[in-house]
Amino acid sequence: MSVQVDNEANRPSLLVVGCGGIGGVLAATLAEQGHRLTVVTRRPAITEAIRLRGFELRDELGPRQIRGEVELVESLPERGSFDFVLLAVPPTALAEVGAAASGLLAEGGALVCFQNGLSEERLAPIVGAERVIGAVVAWGASSPEPGVYERTSAGGFTLGRVDGVACESLRRLARLLEAVGPTEISQNLTGARWSKLALNCAVSSLGTIGGDTLGALLRHRFVRRLALEVMTEAVEVANAEGVKLEKVGGTLDLQWIALTDAERHGTNSPTTLAKHALLLAVGARYRRLRSSMLAAIERGREPGVDFLNGEVVARARRRGMRAPVNEKVLATVHAIAKRQERSDLATLRRLYDETRG
């Protein structure tokens, strides 16, 4: 995954906004590759930790401290001319931060969205579609303490624009992000986003309700069944919107994973068992993955569930459809955020029981 920076002229001007799990891994890896960065940490504790020790990165290469040419700030700079602004902020902050950061772009520069959900569709009307690039993230990361960043699973990125144009900025960004993981450019960003949305509606939201890692939760058959139902509703809404779904990471076919009518009302058919086996494999591969939305709730922040299951529910309603399992998941996550429900397996089991029939 090594990408060398040849000379000063080849180095893009980079601003990383947000220093949680994803943003921290991005910043640490790019700094290690010799890129000069301005990093908006957004929290004094993170700023202090990185200034003292550098980024502590834990990945397949082992734990290490990384310093590099990094300027740390706690809010957006007042002025700048950046080729890429890498937006690793929660989806709840994307519109506000993206609008403010757009004024810091160099000519031909772009804002890059790393959020889950349909983030580019929200940001493009505000700053212009030609200035927005989507980066669908196929790996996991966490920040167990300020300045410490851990890759919890391998993977790369799918890049694209909502208008499907494959411009030079996309190719340049792809070369940059190869240091972090395998990167591909798609002319169907919407299809890639919807597939990841369907997956995250299950993985992130059920992980928030269950309060455990993905590997532990997906060992339970009822959790896998809930995940299949959540994803099925999301796929049905995507189909109604005319979206051509892309495979997640080039292998995970959400169109195939979605339950058929016969599978919804039957039990233990060969295809249903195959779908359960696939989710078991996903749980094994991403066994250490813990929901970032749960981490947000634990830190007293607003969860991004409205941009996941809430997106599915809202679009279903606009089309005269229903997504009852996603509706229940949405309400339960909000109840957990308000401390009206506990985040544990018992709550997840109760949700399952209440959505039968």
Secondary structure as UniProt FT lines:
FT   HELIX           8..10
FT   STRAND          14..17
FT   HELIX           21..32
FT   TURN            33..34
FT   STRAND          37..40
FT   HELIX           44..53
FT   STRAND          55..59
FT   TURN            60..61
FT   STRAND          62..66
FT   STRAND          70..73
FT   STRAND          82..87
FT   HELIX           91..93
FT   HELIX           94..101
FT   HELIX           102..104
FT   STRAND          105..113
FT   HELIX           119..127
FT   HELIX           129..131
FT   STRAND          132..137
FT   STRAND          141..145
FT   TURN            146..147
FT   STRAND          148..151
FT   STRAND          157..160
FT   TURN            162..163
FT   HELIX           168..177
FT   TURN            178..180
FT   STRAND          183..185
FT   HELIX           189..210
FT   HELIX           214..217
FT   TURN            218..219
FT   HELIX           221..240
FT   TURN            241..242
FT   TURN            249..251
FT   HELIX           254..257
FT   HELIX           261..265
FT   HELIX           270..285
FT   TURN            286..288
FT   HELIX           292..298
FT   TURN            299..300
FT   HELIX           305..307
FT   HELIX           309..318
FT   TURN            319..320
FT   HELIX           324..337
FT   TURN            338..339
FT   HELIX           345..354
//
